[in-house]
Amino acid sequence: MKSEEIRGLADDELVSRIAELEEERFRLRFRSGTEALEEPLRLRSIRRDIARLKTVQRERQLAGRGR
């Protein structure tokens, strides 16, 4: 996901997207323990997407306090 796409999301969409990606990350990590993944770099991209989403979420929280 691009930062521009993330900043266009509403707050509730951010929360739901984070939950979806964390669930997908859990499933991939679990499966990687038993078998080889078709796309092992997907774990890295999911982790980075979660970090981007959480960064934007935190920026919005801090901006709300500053008002």
C-alpha positions as CSV (number, residue, x, y, z in Angstrom):
1,M,0.0,0.0,0.0
2,K,1.1,3.5,-0.8
3,S,1.1,6.2,1.9
4,E,-1.3,8.3,-0.2
5,E,-3.8,5.4,-0.3
6,I,-3.5,5.0,3.5
7,R,-4.0,8.7,4.2
8,G,-7.2,8.5,2.1
9,L,-8.7,5.9,4.4
10,A,-11.1,6.7,7.2
11,D,-10.2,5.9,10.8
12,D,-12.4,2.8,11.0
13,E,-11.1,1.6,7.7
14,L,-7.5,1.9,9.1
15,V,-8.5,-0.2,12.1
16,S,-10.2,-2.9,10.0
17,R,-7.3,-3.0,7.5
18,I,-4.7,-3.4,10.3
19,A,-6.8,-6.3,11.7
20,E,-7.0,-8.0,8.3
21,L,-3.3,-7.7,7.7
22,E,-2.4,-9.0,11.2
23,E,-4.7,-12.0,10.6
24,E,-3.0,-12.7,7.2
25,R,0.4,-12.3,8.8
26,F,-0.5,-14.8,11.6
27,R,-1.7,-17.3,9.0
28,L,1.4,-17.0,6.9
29,R,3.7,-17.3,9.8
30,F,1.9,-20.4,11.0
31,R,2.0,-21.9,7.6
32,S,5.7,-21.1,7.1
33,G,6.4,-23.3,10.1
34,T,5.1,-26.4,8.4
35,E,5.7,-25.8,4.7
36,A,7.6,-23.5,2.3
37,L,5.7,-20.4,1.3
38,E,5.1,-19.7,-2.4
39,E,5.8,-16.0,-1.7
40,P,8.1,-15.6,1.3
41,L,8.6,-11.9,0.8
42,R,4.8,-11.4,1.4
43,L,5.5,-11.5,5.1
44,R,7.9,-8.5,4.8
45,S,5.4,-6.5,2.8
46,I,2.6,-7.2,5.2
47,R,4.8,-6.2,8.2
48,R,5.7,-2.9,6.4
49,D,2.1,-2.2,5.5
50,I,1.0,-2.7,9.1
51,A,3.7,-0.3,10.2
52,R,2.6,2.3,7.7
53,L,-1.0,2.0,8.8
54,K,-0.1,2.3,12.5
55,T,2.0,5.3,11.8
56,V,-0.8,7.2,10.1
57,Q,-3.2,6.1,12.9
58,R,-0.8,7.5,15.5
59,E,-0.3,10.7,13.5
60,R,-4.0,11.2,13.6
61,Q,-4.2,10.5,17.3
62,L,-1.5,13.1,18.0
63,A,-3.1,15.6,15.7
64,G,-6.4,15.2,17.5
65,R,-4.7,16.0,20.9
66,G,-3.1,19.2,19.5
67,R,-6.3,20.9,18.7
